[in-house]
């Protein structure tokens, strides 16, 4: 029983991180109508920006370094849009897809150029987790859940309680129509990049705090985020949240019954299964 | 018109004179299809340091018959597919008759048939899968195979009194091969393997795998893991409060792993193809490494890479700078050769005849030899 409960907790933790990634990914899809394959690199760079600020010559305390790291991630997101995606705004999806993939390679190799391929950590002291009810939880893991909840509430408030959020939703629904009724689409798109980069950077930092950093961390998790996005219905924020949690739970629970070698396969099996049978699971409407 | 012809001829001549093929005649070029980017670049960078060290030494002493050695590095991006591309490029474009193969048994085995078909000698200094050299007579391994290590690990577990334990292993050719070697020997000795759990490389979260392997709180767990994976696993196991004796293989025996895992790696015990460190060869190697790189954190398998360069250099000196010559000369020069990593004599399968298996452990953040 303990093992089952602990697996559920592990699944939720993994799911929180996937959800943060998936929400950022789905947001850009919703507003700009393309899958940003370089989203994984925002995740990775977020974690590495923090590494940059906690190591020489900045040597900031970890908590202080989070703010400039997130700021840099947002700047990177904006720069991505400005340099690559904005000039291609009218291009077809395939062009955007290829551009995003190229950008992903570029950013990943840039990180590897600066920091090397080796795995790094923030050098935090390793501590035993807290134990209660037979469960083990570390401070980092509590932080992950807490920050995810804050992010989700923040995104909710932004989208449903501010006029900027309203215009973002309008742009997401129909860009041309939004323009016609006088919504400033440019600001909505910028806001989408800021939020997407913030979510990616936050998720990347949380994950790196909990485990470690390497230049490939973005790509690996992007695939999961992508699956979560698909499960939740592309462009749907709450769907992405649910999809992330679902994948985290499913792959962790599966380990108890089947060989962990198939852990990744479980996520994809669910994804394919849902796409084939009920693509309307979250959106309430058929995707096609 | 004839002016054009003359010009054309001059251009051709210049191109020919300036071409690298021409320049190559003054140097001995050896290929190296190393992981310089990608997931196992953390190993590749260390190999490169040790290869460069050996090359610098040989060149400083006058090279091979007066010709300097030049290593042509090709990044294999840590994937089997790119390993094949890298090896093919080295053989067809750079035209090297001999090359140092990629790390990682899966990667090496993907590329070995290419080298064999093209009749280029390919040597591995870190691939330990038993089947590694079966692609053909041009493929060599200068590190002991997993079968021998598996036996030693089984004996270690038995000697320590662990007769029932679960096994987890990194799901690739190296892990699978060593797991097979261990399980077979352990069962033969009368041991019981309670669970066998493969895990994927490159993951950041192994908590649930650890949860499963720790089911029933076994006194010892065999974990055939890599550097990064091991670091994450030991850290997470520590956080989860898993108290067990970890028994590992050679791939985790790296200062980097201990640095990453910190105190969570304390007390881990493992096997490795041992290299007696009190020989004069090893001391000289260590001194030279420190002199060149400023520290004595010898990268994992770096010593084998260092020996590989010397062996191949000797083979070129004896057999000439052709693949056939090197292939024939390699076993002859290796016979009885005492390198940094011990006796390098080949067996009939072009693997190592003599293999000492040592034990390592982590104490106070350092990797030391384990003694009972």
Interface residues (C-beta under 8 A of the other chain):
Chain A: X3 X6 X7 X10 X11 X13 X14 X109 X112 X116 X117 X118 X119 X121 X125 X126 X127 X128 X129 X131 X136 X138 X207 X210 X211 X212 X214 X216 X217 X220 X252 X253 X255 X256 X259 X260 X261 X263 X264
Chain B: X36 X37 X38 X39 X41 X42 X44 X45 X171 X197 X198 X199 X200 X202 X203 X204 X205 X207 X208 X209 X211 X212 X215 X227 X228 X231 X232 X235 X236 X238 X239 X240 X241 X256 X260 X261 X262 X263 X264
